[in-house]
Amino acid sequence: MRDFRDAKAMAHTVRASLADQGLKVTNSQSLELIAKAFGAADWNTLAAAIRGASTSSRREVAKPSVTIDAGIRPRAPRFATELERTLQRALGYSDVRRHQYSTLEHLLLALADDASASKVMLACGVDLAMLRQSLTDYIDNELRSIVVETGGSPGGSRPSAAFQRVMQRAEAHAEQMGLQEVTGANVVVVIFAERLSPAVRRLYNQNMTAEDAADIVERGIAKGDRSSAP
């Protein structure tokens, strides 16, 4: 369901619907209508709320929550600097295309240039150039429904629910391994939980599986060499 952060897209839809009925309104008028619908005094008031919520959402995915337990339990692992850059790159891929959301496809495309993640994928036999091309084609041609045609602004994309789930799992995975930092390798292992996503299907198409990734990251066993495991 859409919420107030999707107001610009909603205004665009309202304007198009009214035009279909022979009622022409300007873009500014449609924005003001949506602002009133949300109970805001005007569009500027609602826009300020939108920017605040967007910034908060992007910060949440870029930085994991850290809990302090008075020394009883270790602190949650932090995101490695490289992974933070990877996440910002994924958000940038969606921003430049004026996408409302950063999806797992944006994330996997960014991971293809993450040293830790790409090392795991290469060890699993993934052709990174082919993966990048396939993901770019999908993002450019199949995600047009999430493009904000009017009123889009840099920094407006938000991580999708699946994107956020994967990052939460990656943090938990690193913690389970006793690591102090979450890296792209952790993300590659847990992204397979979203097995129906187009991103994961592209890994499957290159014969990479969740077991392959886990063997390398968790057990140091190369793909095709499981017989040597103790």
N, C-alpha and C positions, 0 to 999 in steps of 0.2 A: 504494500500500500504506500502511496506517496505521502510525504510529510512536508512541513513548511520549507525544508531545504531544497525541494524540487519545484519551488514556486515559479521559477523562470520557465521551466518546461511546461508547467501547467498553464501559465499565461499564454504561451505560444499555442497550446492546444485550444484554449478558450477563443483566442483570436481567430484561429482557423475555423473552428466550429461556427462562430458567429458569421464569418465570411460566407460559409456554405449556405447560411440562411438569409443572405443578402444584407447583413448588418456589418458595416465596416467600422472597425475601431483601430486606433493607432496602437503601436507597441506599448507606449507609455500608458495609454488608457487601460490596456489589458493587464499591465503590471499593477496598476492602482486597484483594479477590480479584485485581483488575487489577494492583494494586501488587505483589503476590506474583508474578504472572505475569511482570512485568518485572524481577524480582529485587530489588525495593526492600524495605526493612525494613517499611515501612507506607505508608499513603496520604500522610501529611504529607511524607515523604521524597521520594516521586515528585512530589507537587504542587510542591515547591520546584524540582525539575529542570524541570518543565513551565513554571513562571513564568520561569525563567532563559532557557530556549530561546525562549519567546515574545517576551520583551523583546529578545533578540538579533536575532531575525528582523525585528521592527518597526524596530529601529534601522538594520538593513542597508538596508531599502528607503527609509528617510527620509534617509539620508546616503550619497552615493556613495563608493566607495573612492578614495582620493587617493594617487597614487604620486609619489615625489620622485626625480628622476633626476639629481641633482647639477647641475642647470642645463642638462643636455644636451638634454632635451625639456621642453616646457611641461607644467605640472601639469594633471591632468585637470580639466575644468570642474566647478564646484560647482553644487549645486542652488540655484536662486534661492529667496529667502525665500518668495515667493508660492507656488512649487511645493511647498515643504515643507509649507506650510499646506494646500495642496490634497491632498497625500498623507495628512496627518493627518485631513482631512475624510473622505476615502474610507475610511480605517480606522474612523473614527467611525460611518459609515453601517452598516458590518458589525457593529461592537461593539453598537450599540443594538438590533440585531435578533438578537443572540446567534449570529451566523454564525461558523462555524469559520474561514472564509476570506474575505478581501477579494478580490473578483474584478474582472475588467475592467469589469463593469457598475457596480460601486461606483466604480471609478476614473473612468470616463467621466462618471458623474453628478457627481462632484466637479469634473471639468474643465469642465463646463458653467458653473460659477461662477468659473472661473479666468480672469482678465482676458486673459492671453496666449492661452490655448487657445480661449476663447470668441470672441475676435476672429477667429481663423482659421476657426472653424466658421461664424460669421456671414458672413464673406466668401465662403464656399462655399455659401451659401444655406440653411444649416441653421436650422430653427425650434427654438430652444433650449427654449422652453416645451414644445413637443411632445416633444422628446427627453427632457427631464426626466421628463415624465409616463410615457412609454413605459418608460424605465429603472426608474422607481420601481415601476411595475406588475409588471415582470419580477422585480425583486429581491424584492418582497413576496409574489409568488405562485408563482414558478418556482424559487426557491432554498430552499424549505422543507427540502429534504433535507440542507442543511448547517447547519441550526439545531441548537444544543446545547440540548436541552429542559431538562436538569437540570444544576445545578452550573456553569452558565456565569458568567463574571465579566467586568466591564468591562476592556477592554484585551486580551482573549483572542484576538481575530481575528488571523490571519496572512495576509500577502499570498500569493495563489495563485502557482503556477509561471508562469502566463501574465503576471500582474501584474509579477512580478520580471523576466521577460524583456523586457517593454516598457520598464521603467525602465532596464535595462541598454542597450537599443538607443537610448533617448533620450539617454543620456550619450554614447554613441559618435557619435550624429548631431550633437550639439552640438560635440563635439571635431572632427569632420570639417569643420564649418562655421567652425572657428576661434573659437568662442565661449568666453567665460570662465564662463558660467552656463548651466545646463540650465533651460529654461522649459517651460511647458505646451504651447507651440507645437511644440517638439521631440517631445513625447509624442504629440500629435495626428498628426504625420507618421508615426511608427513604429508606432502602434497598429494600423495597417492590415495589418501583417505577420501579425497574428492574425486572418486573414480569415474564419475559420469561427466566430468568437465572436459571441454574440448582441449584444454591444456594437457591434462593427463592422458587423454586419448592419443595425443601426438607422441608422448613418451612410449606408450604401449605400441604404437605403430613402428617404433624403432627398436622393439623387443626389449625395452627396459621395464622392469617390474619393481614393485615395492620391496620384494625380497632381495632383488639385486642391490638396491640402494642401501637397505638395512645391513646386508652382509658387508658391504664396503665400509660404511660409516660406523656401525656398531661392533663389527667383529673383524674387520680388516681382511675379509676374504674376497678375493677378486672374482668377478663373474666367471662362471664356468669352472671354478676351482673349489666347489663346495665339498668334494670328496676328500679334500685334504684337511677339512676342519676336524678338530678333536671330537 
